[in-house]
């Protein structure tokens, strides 16, 4: 039987205080429980299951239920976040190699878990190399080891449960893993109250029976057509999810005690595999030239029994339509909003948030090693250096003995020649033999990666009659962004332009008190020196980049310049200077957003954004919250 819901203290779930927030879909917990059962039947065939949930009682209950579903003899291992490649795949056992004087291989974690399940902790932060190794092993069903002077193939098949603890949409599993995982579930919308209702009973005996029945389950052409058509309608372009849906449908049929796929098995696979990957909503096909025919009116002499049967004797829908409706019901309600947000983020060329990833030699997270000599800017990795030298010790020992014999012969010949007589057999002095011989080619230095600090530069148009309104919006947006600085490690700066000059009002800072003092009492009105503002923003962004930061420039303007670069008036010359400055901005390859704050979107601001290669957002009469959300969506 499935384990009963319990709180963290072990008390029954009924004693837990109810939470006011209900789940977005009442069947979400049912789907999560069914996903755990399907994964337990065939972990290697399902390949992977992504669980997006923060640590808490709901996720703990789900993991406990998964362990109850797995047979007791199933290997279960946990992959740490920063696991070394040697521990993951296997490689050279350094201590045993140094003791034996010959290469000795060690067994990796993925080889130890053959036939079982691995838990990938904090999967949203997994290193790219670890994700690539997992993907390669999942595809090949074996570990191909070619490192440290060793070559070996180790068959292994297992399933992966990835615990995704991402706090926002930017923290997601690598696409290489998502594309290979069959099941994707999200437990974040669920509260403790939502998991009180137990799902349908599934016992360990049902799991074992389904494993024995799975090879006998057949898939017909109608089921394949239905799943392929559903994937096409939902915009799932990759073929891997469709193949995964077929495997999940077979597992569902085996769990239900069938050897032939039923419509409910296909619908369940579409709901669990294809719906979370939907990139568009299915559009019904209704030709305009065909109008639905009105049903004929019922005759007066028609029997009551026939009238009762007519609504129930409708033509059954095709299997593909049934599967598509089931998958459509599982699509998140905010799918379109998420796709639009992703499109905005895709247009920005830096990672934003915590800054772009930069490589270094002395700071940040370790990102592997490289061959090189230790110096003031490169740290020696002793373990990897010994690991590189260990496979060659036998060859080097032989070479050292040959050199020693040659030196002995040369020394004996020299002594005999100098004394004019046969030299006595005297053992020459020998240098102490090193336990491990390390040469220059063996030196390995550590590589590091770190996130640079992001600085959001607000360039605010303080000219004209609406200047005070724009400045108030900018001040409010800066205060909202500064509230997240401790988490995002960001800084904020502000440039205001009016009259004949652009002024740096707020240098890069994360201090909210300093920002309020600098922005208080700012006057407005006058001309619009747009070219001068763009050049000032480029200079500030360049200074930030020189210090290792990542600048993001946000322009709040209507794009109507009327002050030229030399301070003279005239819209024609001012517009030409602004476009030249925008092209200069593009050559600097900076990430920028142009927010059109005019009452009606104007072509000048859109053209300015196009010349700057920036994101254009028309937000007339936007408040501080709207500006802050727009900046967060892009950067």
SVG drawing of the C-alpha trace seen along z (x, -y; Angstrom):
<svg xmlns="http://www.w3.org/2000/svg" viewBox="-47 -76 145 87">
<polyline fill="none" stroke="black" stroke-width="0.4" points="0.0,0.0 1.1,-3.6 2.5,-5.4 0.1,-7.6 0.8,-11.3 2.8,-12.4 4.2,-15.7 7.8,-16.3 7.4,-15.4 5.7,-12.1 2.2,-13.2 -0.8,-12.2 -1.5,-14.6 -4.9,-15.5 -3.3,-17.3 -1.3,-19.5 -2.7,-23.1 -4.4,-23.6 -3.0,-26.1 -5.3,-28.5 -3.7,-28.2 -5.2,-25.4 -3.4,-23.6 -3.8,-25.0 -5.2,-21.6 -6.8,-19.1 -5.3,-16.1 -1.7,-17.4 -0.9,-15.2 -2.6,-12.2 -0.3,-12.7 2.8,-13.0 1.9,-9.8 1.3,-8.0 4.6,-9.3 6.4,-7.8 4.7,-4.4 5.5,-4.5 9.1,-5.3 9.4,-2.5 8.2,0.0 10.9,-0.7 13.5,-3.3 16.0,-2.6 13.3,-2.7 11.7,-6.0 15.3,-7.2 14.6,-10.2 12.1,-12.0 12.4,-15.7 10.8,-16.9 10.6,-20.6 9.9,-21.4 11.5,-23.2 12.6,-21.2 9.6,-20.5 7.1,-18.0 5.4,-17.6 8.6,-16.6 9.7,-14.4 6.4,-12.6 6.8,-12.0 10.3,-10.7 9.2,-8.4 6.4,-7.1 9.0,-6.5 11.2,-4.5 8.2,-2.4 7.5,-1.6 11.1,-0.4 12.0,3.1 14.3,3.3 17.2,4.7 17.2,1.7 20.5,-0.2 19.9,-3.9 22.7,-6.4 22.8,-10.2 25.0,-12.3 26.5,-15.3 26.4,-18.7 30.1,-19.0 31.0,-15.4 34.4,-14.7 34.4,-13.0 36.6,-10.2 34.0,-9.4 31.1,-9.6 32.5,-7.6 35.4,-5.8 39.1,-6.2 42.4,-5.9 42.6,-4.9 45.4,-7.2 46.3,-5.7 46.2,-2.1 48.2,-3.0 50.9,-4.7 51.1,-1.7 51.2,0.9 53.3,-1.0 50.9,-0.2 47.6,-1.7 44.6,-0.4 41.1,-1.5 38.3,-2.4 34.6,-1.8 32.5,-4.9 29.1,-5.7 27.2,-5.2 28.6,-1.7 27.7,-0.9 24.0,-1.9 23.5,0.5 19.8,1.5 18.9,-1.1 18.2,-4.8 20.3,-7.9 19.1,-11.0 20.6,-14.2 20.7,-16.8 20.2,-20.5 19.9,-19.5 19.3,-23.1 22.9,-23.9 24.6,-20.8 27.8,-21.3 27.6,-21.1 30.2,-18.3 28.2,-16.2 25.0,-16.7 26.9,-15.8 28.3,-12.6 24.9,-11.6 23.3,-12.2 26.0,-10.1 25.6,-7.2 21.7,-7.3 22.0,-7.2 24.6,-4.4 23.7,-2.3 27.4,-2.0 30.3,-4.0 33.1,-4.6 36.1,-5.4 39.1,-6.9 41.1,-8.9 44.1,-8.7 45.7,-6.2 42.8,-3.7 40.3,-2.5 37.2,-0.4 33.5,0.1 31.2,0.8 27.5,1.6 25.1,-0.2 21.4,-1.1 19.6,-3.2 17.0,-5.9 17.6,-9.5 15.5,-11.4 16.5,-15.1 15.5,-17.3 15.0,-20.8 15.0,-23.4 15.1,-26.4 13.5,-29.5 12.6,-31.2 12.3,-30.4 16.0,-31.1 17.1,-28.2 16.2,-25.1 17.7,-21.7 20.1,-21.7 18.3,-21.0 20.4,-17.9 18.8,-16.3 15.3,-17.6 15.3,-16.2 16.2,-12.7 13.9,-12.6 10.5,-11.2 8.5,-12.6 8.5,-16.2 6.4,-17.1 6.0,-20.3 5.1,-20.0 5.5,-23.7 1.8,-24.5 0.8,-21.9 0.4,-22.6 0.3,-20.1 -3.5,-20.1 -3.6,-19.1 -1.7,-15.8 -4.1,-14.6 -6.3,-12.7 -4.4,-9.5 -4.1,-8.4 -5.3,-5.1 -3.8,-2.1 -0.6,-0.8 1.4,1.9 4.9,3.2 3.4,6.5 1.7,4.4 5.1,2.9 6.7,6.3 3.9,7.8 4.0,4.8 7.8,5.4 7.1,9.0 4.3,8.0 6.1,5.1 7.9,7.0 4.6,8.4 2.8,5.1 2.2,4.3 1.9,0.9 -0.4,0.5 -0.2,-2.0 -3.2,-4.0 -1.5,-4.7 1.7,-5.9 -0.4,-8.2 -2.2,-9.6 1.0,-10.4 2.8,-11.8 -0.2,-14.0 -0.5,-15.3 3.2,-16.2 2.8,-18.0 -0.2,-20.0 1.5,-21.0 4.7,-22.2 7.0,-19.4 9.7,-19.4 12.1,-16.9 11.5,-13.2 12.8,-12.1 9.6,-13.1 7.4,-11.3 9.5,-8.1 9.4,-8.6 5.6,-8.9 5.4,-5.5 7.5,-4.0 5.4,-5.5 2.2,-4.4 3.5,-0.8 4.5,-1.0 1.0,-2.4 -0.6,0.5 1.6,3.0 0.7,1.4 -3.0,1.6 -2.7,5.3 -3.1,5.0 -0.9,6.3 -2.5,3.9 -2.5,0.1 -5.9,-1.4 -6.9,-5.0 -6.5,-5.9 -2.8,-4.7 -2.1,-6.9 -3.9,-9.9 -1.9,-9.4 1.4,-9.4 0.4,-12.5 -0.5,-14.3 2.7,-13.4 5.2,-13.6 4.0,-15.9 1.9,-18.5 4.8,-19.9 6.9,-20.4 4.1,-22.2 5.3,-25.4 1.9,-26.4 -1.8,-25.8 -3.5,-23.5 -5.8,-25.3 -9.0,-23.6 -9.5,-23.2 -12.7,-24.8 -12.9,-25.8 -14.9,-29.0 -16.7,-27.7 -18.2,-24.8 -21.0,-25.5 -22.2,-22.9 -25.5,-21.4 -28.4,-21.9 -29.9,-18.6 -33.4,-17.8 -36.2,-18.5 -37.4,-15.4 -40.6,-13.9 -43.6,-13.8 -44.1,-10.1 -40.5,-9.3 -40.3,-7.0 -39.1,-8.3 -36.5,-5.6 -35.0,-6.8 -35.0,-10.4 -33.1,-9.3 -30.6,-7.4 -29.8,-10.2 -27.5,-12.3 -25.6,-9.2 -25.2,-7.7 -22.9,-10.4 -20.1,-9.3 -17.0,-8.6 -14.2,-11.1 -11.0,-9.9 -8.3,-8.6 -6.0,-11.5 -8.6,-14.0 -9.1,-12.3 -5.4,-12.2 -5.0,-15.9 -7.8,-17.0 -6.2,-15.1 -2.9,-16.7 -4.4,-20.2 -6.1,-19.9 -2.6,-19.5 -1.0,-22.5 -0.3,-25.3 -2.7,-28.1 0.1,-30.7 1.8,-29.0 1.5,-31.9 2.8,-34.3 5.8,-32.1 6.6,-31.8 6.5,-35.6 8.8,-36.0 11.2,-33.4 11.2,-35.2 12.2,-38.5 15.0,-36.8 16.2,-35.1 16.8,-38.5 19.2,-39.6 22.8,-38.5 24.0,-38.2 22.9,-36.0 21.7,-38.8 20.6,-38.3 23.8,-37.4 26.0,-38.4 27.7,-36.7 29.9,-33.7 33.6,-34.5 36.7,-32.3 39.5,-33.0 42.5,-31.5 42.3,-32.3 38.7,-32.9 35.2,-31.4 34.0,-27.8 36.5,-25.1 35.8,-24.2 38.2,-21.4 41.9,-21.5 44.2,-22.2 47.9,-21.5 50.1,-24.4 52.8,-25.5 52.0,-27.0 52.5,-30.7 51.2,-33.8 48.0,-33.5 47.6,-29.7 47.3,-27.4 48.8,-23.9 46.3,-21.1 48.4,-18.5 45.9,-15.6 45.3,-15.9 49.1,-16.4 49.8,-13.1 46.9,-11.5 48.5,-12.5 51.9,-11.2 50.8,-7.9 50.2,-5.9 53.7,-6.5 55.6,-5.5 56.6,-2.0 57.9,-3.4 59.8,-6.2 61.3,-3.7 62.6,-1.6 64.1,-4.6 65.6,-5.7 67.2,-2.3 68.6,-2.3 70.1,-5.8 71.6,-4.6 73.3,-1.7 74.7,-3.9 76.0,-6.3 77.6,-3.5 79.4,-2.2 80.5,-5.7 81.9,-6.4 83.8,-3.1 85.4,-3.7 86.4,-7.2 88.0,-6.0 89.9,-3.2 91.2,-5.6 92.5,-8.1 94.3,-5.5 95.8,-3.6 94.7,-0.3 91.6,1.8 89.2,0.0 88.1,1.7 84.5,2.8 83.2,0.0 79.6,-0.9 79.1,-4.5 77.0,-6.9 73.4,-6.9 70.8,-9.7 67.8,-8.8 65.0,-7.2 61.8,-9.3 58.6,-7.4 56.7,-9.3 58.5,-11.0 56.6,-14.1 57.6,-15.8 56.8,-19.2 54.1,-17.7 52.3,-16.3 51.6,-19.7 47.9,-20.6 46.5,-23.9 42.9,-24.6 40.5,-26.5 37.8,-28.6 34.5,-30.2 32.6,-33.0 29.6,-35.1 30.3,-38.8 28.3,-41.4 25.4,-42.9 24.9,-46.7 21.6,-48.1 22.1,-51.6 18.9,-53.7 19.1,-56.4 16.1,-58.7 14.8,-61.4 14.3,-64.4 13.3,-66.9 9.9,-68.2 6.7,-68.6 6.5,-64.9 9.9,-64.8 8.8,-64.7 6.4,-61.8 9.2,-59.8 11.7,-60.5 9.2,-59.4 8.7,-56.1 12.4,-55.6 13.0,-56.2 10.3,-53.7 11.7,-51.1 15.2,-51.6 13.9,-51.1 12.1,-47.9 15.2,-46.5 17.5,-47.4 15.3,-45.2 16.6,-42.1 20.2,-43.1 21.2,-40.9 19.9,-37.9 20.9,-38.9 24.2,-40.6 23.3,-43.5 24.1,-47.2 22.0,-50.1 23.1,-53.4 21.2,-56.3 21.9,-58.9 19.5,-61.8 19.7,-64.0 18.1,-67.4 19.0,-70.7 22.4,-70.4 24.1,-67.7 23.7,-64.2 24.6,-63.8 25.5,-60.7 23.1,-61.2 23.6,-57.8 27.0,-56.0 26.7,-52.1 25.5,-51.2 23.4,-48.6 22.6,-51.0 19.0,-52.0 19.6,-54.9 22.2,-56.3 19.9,-56.0 17.1,-57.8 19.4,-60.7 20.9,-61.0 17.5,-61.0 15.7,-63.4 14.8,-66.8 15.9,-66.2 14.7,-69.0 13.2,-68.4 12.5,-70.3 14.5,-71.6 15.8,-70.0 16.6,-66.4 20.3,-65.7 19.8,-62.1 23.2,-61.6 25.0,-62.9 23.0,-60.5 23.9,-57.5 27.6,-58.4 27.6,-58.8 25.9,-55.4 28.6,-53.8 31.4,-55.4 29.9,-54.2 29.2,-50.7 32.8,-50.5 34.2,-51.4 31.9,-48.7 33.2,-46.1 36.8,-47.0 36.2,-46.2 34.8,-42.8 31.1,-43.6 28.2,-43.1 26.3,-46.3 22.7,-46.4 21.4,-49.7 17.7,-50.7 16.6,-53.8 13.4,-55.6 12.6,-58.0 10.3,-58.8 13.2,-59.0 12.5,-62.6 15.9,-64.3 16.0,-68.1 19.6,-69.0 22.6,-68.1 25.9,-66.7 27.5,-70.2 24.6,-71.6 22.8,-73.5 19.1,-73.1 17.5,-71.6 15.6,-68.3 17.3,-67.2 20.9,-67.5 19.9,-66.1 18.2,-63.1 21.2,-62.4 23.6,-62.6 21.4,-60.3 21.4,-57.6 25.2,-57.9 25.6,-57.4 23.2,-54.5 25.4,-52.8 28.4,-53.4 26.4,-51.8 25.8,-48.7 29.5,-48.3 30.1,-48.1 27.9,-45.0 26.0,-46.0 22.6,-44.6 20.0,-47.4 16.3,-48.0 14.5,-51.0 11.2,-51.7 9.0,-54.0 7.2,-56.0 5.3,-58.4 1.5,-58.3 1.4,-56.6 4.3,-54.5 6.4,-56.5 8.5,-55.4 11.5,-57.4 12.0,-55.2 11.5,-52.0 14.0,-53.2 16.5,-54.1 16.1,-50.6 16.7,-49.0 19.9,-51.0 21.2,-50.1 20.3,-46.4 18.2,-46.7 14.9,-45.3 12.0,-47.8 9.2,-47.8 6.3,-50.4 5.0,-51.0 2.9,-54.2 2.0,-55.5 3.9,-52.7 4.3,-52.8 7.3,-51.7 6.1,-48.2 5.6,-47.7 9.1,-49.2 10.7,-46.9 8.9,-43.8 9.9,-44.7 13.5,-45.1 13.6,-41.8 12.0,-40.0 14.7,-41.1 17.8,-41.1"/>
</svg>
